[in-house]
């Protein structure tokens, strides 16, 4: 970041300003702020699996301080880990890179990873560590957004849904004109976007929407990696102009909160129904500790089911404010404690803005933990924690599109099957009385993508070649 006019001291001072005033929670908190010990609710749970029947009942599970950690927080608080014979040490991770690398280097037994991390570890994409990572299940879908700074607002850019309201079918063209005009007037240091991890879905979304608008992300701006809690501060000090991250770090940026930006679009507006976080483990963990693995997945499925119920969402939003988890509490003691966490969890989402207009939209699909709302296309017996291996194929197309791999993998199906363990998920879900879709692949309809481009996993390279803006044209290859 030497191109930008700020110092390490500025950065550290900014971080201090952002985190000042966060209150200690009532949870047991270790020196590293990770949740520790057992709650009274957890102690009251009677295990259905004996710890001594598991190969490794004592495991370390990572999490990152964003709303995504809700199922981990609930599994800890409510005793779902204990129910299935697990003694889990939760470990708060500094970033999504440390969460991923903690798995790869054996510091963690399981942890959430950004969609793309597993796939790109398997294919050895640029910026991803080459390793036999596996995804056990989807932690949640949606729950993220793109924030743009106030200068972009002042230039005339607005939330995506307003372009849709004003221009209808011409929304993408209209946004593209404004976006193009903004970039034409910027110096190099004012063309920086941040995401939480390279070679992952957030980076792909930033590049996807920019390319759809006619701005080549490979030529016209830089993408940098910034941990979630540092996003708002980096915008404030001018290190970047926009970012994509999970909540509550978009809500914190808007006017009335930190006042440094507005939400341009939620990730669901780029790809409706997309997987956001996966539960990651290493392949050897599954092979060496199969009973422990099954207990872990069952505990997390139950936690996701709990988070999904409308009557539990307020409790979830409050738990997330604890210092052990996001620590996102307002400094104003008269404000609701869930001012930052509730929008993404309860669904009353405020896009913000600097004209005094209320842009709060209520939606059931802001963050999807288990039950899929009716406005999303879905297959029989589909629920949010189920993994479609075809979506791993989509991630591979994007890695190839942006030059992170030389060509689309010829063994893509095998890579998707080994990486996304849908086979084991079905077995485990069946043991819990949960039915799943019978297929591993599905076509993603045109209407779920912002550019109305249909994805057929049987012809991934045909799909890849259909994009005008991309790193290069790969060799055509059809999958069976």
N, C-alpha and C positions, 0 to 999 in steps of 0.2 A: 504494500500500500504506500510505497514511497512516493508515488505520483501525486498523492493528495496532501494538502496543506494542513496536516494535523500530526501531533506527536504522540508518543506512547504515554506521556504524562497526561495530555488532553484526554486520551482514550480512557485511562484509568480513573481520572476525575469524573468523566462522564458516566462510567459504570457505577461509580459511587453514588452519583446523584440519582440515577435510576433506581438503585436498590435501597436507598435510604428510607427509613420509616416502615420497613416491612416488619410486621409484628411476629413474635414467636407464637407458634401454635401450641395446642394442648397435646399434640402427639409426642411420643418419645422421639427425641432427635439426637443423633450422634454428632460428633464433632464435624463430620463432613456434610451435615444437614440431611442425610438419608433417614427415612423412617426406620425405626428399630423397635424391637420388642413386640409384644402382642397386646392388642386392645382387649378390653373386657368382652366385647362381642366375639372376638376370635377365640378367646379362652373358653367361652361358653359352647363353642361348636364341638360336637362329637364326631371324631374322624370316622369315615367310612372305609378308609384305607389305613392300615397300620404302618407307621414309619419303618418298622423293621422288615416289612415285606417289600420295601423299595430298595433298589440297588444303591441309590444315593439320595437319601431323604433331605440332607442339608445342602441346599444349592444357593447360589448367588445370582440374583436377577437384576439387571440394570433397568433404568428408566431415565427419561430426559424431562426437565421441568417445563412441559407444555401440557395442554389439555389432554393430549394423547395418553398420558400416564394414568388417566382415570381408572381403567380396568385394573391396573396394577395396584393403585391406591385402594380400590374397593376390595380386591382379593385379599389384601393385607388386613384392612380394617374389619371386614365381615367374616374373615376366617375361612375363605374358600381354599386358600393354600393348605391350611391346617386340616380342613375336611378331607383332603386327598393325601394326607400323610406327609406333607411337605413342610419343612422348616426353612422358610425363605428369608435370606438376608437381602433386603432391597438396597440397591446401590445407586445413588443419584449421579448421573453422568453429566459431564460438562457440555457435551455436544453430541451430535449424531455420529460423528466420526469416532469418538471415544466409545460410544455404545457399540458400534459395529466392530471396532478393533478389539474391544474387550472380549468379544466372542471369539474372534479369530486367534487371539493370542492366549486364550484360556483363562483370563481374569474373571470372566462372566460365564455362567452356564446357559443363560438365556437373556434376551433383551429385545426391546422393540427396535426395528430398523426401518428406514425410509424405503418405500416401494422403489425398487431399482437396485438397492444395495445387494440383495441376494442374487438377482439375475446377473448383475454386472460383476460380482465376485466370481460367478461361475464362468462367465465369458472372458474375464480378464480385461474389462473395459478400462480405458484411460481414467485415472483418478480413483479407481477401485482396486482394492487388494484382491489378488487372485487366490481364492480359497473355496473349499467345499461347504459354503454356507447353505443352510436350508431355511425355508419358511414353514412354520407349523400351522399358521392360521392368519387371518386378517384381524388386526386389533380394531380398526375402525375404517370407515370410508368417509371422505370429505373432512371437514374440520380445519381447513387451511384457507389462506387467502393471499392476494397480492396487494401490497401497500405501495402507494406512490406519494412522493413528498409534496409539500405545499407549493413549491415552484411549478410542479407539473399541473397542479390544480389552477394556479394563477395563469398558466399558459392557456388553459381552456379544456384540459382533459377532465373527464367525468367518469363516474362508475359505469361499468359495462351495461348494466340493466337500463340505464337512462339512454344510452345509445340505441338499445333495442326498442325502448318506448318511443323514441323520437323518429327513428329511421326504419324500423321494421326489418325487412329483408336486406336493406342496405346498411345495416348497423356496422358490419365489419369494415366495409369500404369507408364509411364516415369516420370511424375510429382510426383507421389506417391513415387517413389524411391528416388528422390531428397529431397522431403519433409520429408520422413522418416529418411534419412541420416542426415538432418539438425537437427531434434529433438533429435536424438540419441547422438549428440555431445553437447547439450546445458544443462546448469545448470537450476535449477528451476526458477531463476529470469529472465532467458532469454526465458521463455515460456509463454509470456503474450500477449493476443490479446485484443483489446478494441473495443467496440461497443457503440452505443449511448443510448441504452435502453435494459433492460433485457426482456426476454420473448417477443421478437419481431423479425421481419423478418431478420434484420442484424445479430443478434445472430444466427438465424437458418441457414443463409447462411454460416457463418464462420464454424459452426459445420458440416453443410452438406458437404461442399467441403473437409474439413479435413477428415471426415469419408469416403468419396468417395475415398480419396487418401490413406486410410489405417491407418490414425492416429486418435486414439480415443480421441475426444475432452473432454470427461468426465474424462479421466485419465492423459492426457499428457500435457495439458496446461490450464492456467486460462483465463477466460473471465472477463474483468472488464468494468465498465461503465464510459465513459468520455464524456463531452459535446463536440460538434463538433469543436468550435473554439480552443479547447485545445489539439486537437489530435496531431498536428505537434510538438508542444512544448514537449509533453510527449514522443514522439519518440526521439526527440533530446536529452533529458536528460536521456534516457534509462529506462523510466518507463514501456515501452512496446516495442515489436518488430514489431507489425503489427496492423492494425485497419481497420474497415469498417465504412464508413461515406458517406453522400451525398456531392456532389461538392458544393463549390470549394475547399474543404479541402483535397482532394487527389491531385489535380493539384498543390496546394501550396507546396506539399512535394517533388516534383520531382527535378532532377538536372536542374539548370538554374533558379529555384525559391528558395525554402528553402534548397534543396539538401540533404534531410534526408532519402529519400526512392524512390520507384518506384511503379507504379500501377501494381499489379499482374493480376487483372481481374475486369472488370465492373460487376455489379450485373446481368446485362442482359446475361452475359456468364454463370451464374449459373442457372438462370431461365429466358429465353427469354419471355418478356411480363409481368413480375411480377408487381403487384401493389406496389408502394413505399410508398406514403403518402395518407392518407384518411382525409376527412374533418370530424372532430369529434364534436359531440354535446351530451348532456345528453338526455335521453329518455323524461324526464319531459319537456325539452325545446320544443321538437316537439309537445307534447300534449298540453302544455299551450300556446304556441305562434305559431300556425300552419301557419298563414299568414307571420309572420316574418321569419319562417323557409323557406318557399317557396321563399321569396324574396332573402334570403341569398344564397340559392342553385342556383337560376337563375343568380345572380351576379357573383358567382364563376364559373359557367359554361361558361358565356360570357368571363370572364377573362382567363380561360383556352383556349378557342377558340382563343383569341387574342394572347396569348403566343405561340400557336401552329403554327401560320402563319409564313412562312420563312421570309417574308418581315418585320416582327416585332421583330425578334429575337435579332438583334443588339441593338435595343432600350431596350429590356428586360435585356440583359446582362449589359448594361450601368447602368440601374436603380438599378440593384442588387449591384453595387459597392458602392452605397450611404451608408453612415455610419448608417443610419436608418435600413438598411437591412443587407447585409453581411459585409459591410465595407472592402471588399477584394480588395484593390487597391495596385498596385506595388509601392515600395518605389522609384524605378527609374522613375523619371518624364518623361524620354524619351520613356518608354515602353507604349504600348497601355493600356488604362485605364481598359480594359476588359481582361487583360492578364490571370487572374484567373477565371473569371466567364464565359468567352466566350466558352471555350472548352466544358463544359457540356451543354450549351444552344445552341450554333451554331453547335456543333457536330464535330469540328476539335479536336479530343481528342488525347492528347499526353500521352502515358504510361510512358515516361521517361526512365531512365537507366543511367548507369555510364560509357558507352563506346563511347559516342559521336554519336551514331546512332539515326537518327530521327525515332521515333515510333509514329508519328502522323497519325491517321486513321480518315477519314471523314465518318460519318454515320448519317443517318436521324433519327435513333432511340436512340440516346444517352440519350435524355430526351424526353418523350412523354407526351404532355399536353392534346391533344384532338384527332387530326387525327392520325390514326395508319398507319405507313409506310407499304409498300407492302411486306417487307421481314418477317413480323410477321404473323403467322396464325391468322385469325379472322373470326368471325361469321357475317352473314348479319346484317347490321345496327349497328355493334359494333363500339364504339368510346372509347377513353381512360378513360373518366370520368365515364363510366358505371361500375357497380360493379357486379362481379360474386360471388354469395354466395358460390359456390363450392370452391372458393379460401379461404374463411373463414374456410371451412372444412380442407383444406390442412394445414393451420396454426395450427389447432387443432391436426393434426397428428404429427406435429413437437413438440408441447408442450408435447404430450404423449411420443414421441420418446426420448426426453431428460429429462424425469422424472419430468417435471414441473407440471403435473397432474398425479393422480394415474392410471387412465385408460382413454381410449378414451370415451368421453361423449355419453351416449345412446340417449340423446336428442339433438344431434349435429345439426340436421336440424332445429329444433326450435330455438336453440341458434343463428345459422347463420341468420335465417330469422329476428329475433328480433334485432340483432346487425347490420347487413348490410341492410339498408333500401332501397333495390332495388325497392320495390313496390312503395314507394313515389317518388323515383328518376324517374321512368317511367312516373308517373303522371305529375311531374313538367316538365320533358323534353318534354312531349307531348304538354303541354301548350305553349312551346317555338317552336313547330313545329319540334321537334327532334324525330326521330324514334329510337327504342332500340331493342335489341334482345328480343325474347319472352320468352326464358328460363332463369332460374336462375343458372343453373348448366351446366358445360361442361367438357369434358375429356381434360386433358392437355397431348398433344402428347409427346412421348418419346424424340423426337428430340429437344424439348425446354429446357430440363434439361441437365446439364453438365454430368451426369452419365447415360443419356439415359433411365431413369426409368419413365415409363408412370404413370400418376395419374388418376385413375378412381374414382370419388367421390361417386359412388355407393358401393364401397368396401374399405373404408378408412383404416380399420384395417388390411385387407389383404395387402394393400400397406405398412402400418406401419410394419407389420411382415416380409416384404420382405427385410428389412434393417438388415444386419448382425451386424452393430455397432449401438446400441441403449441402453437406460437405462434398459429396461426390455421388456419381451414379454407380451403385454396386452391380455386380453380375447378377442377372436374373436367375432366380431359383424358386421353384414351386415346392411346397410341402405337400405330403400325402394327406 
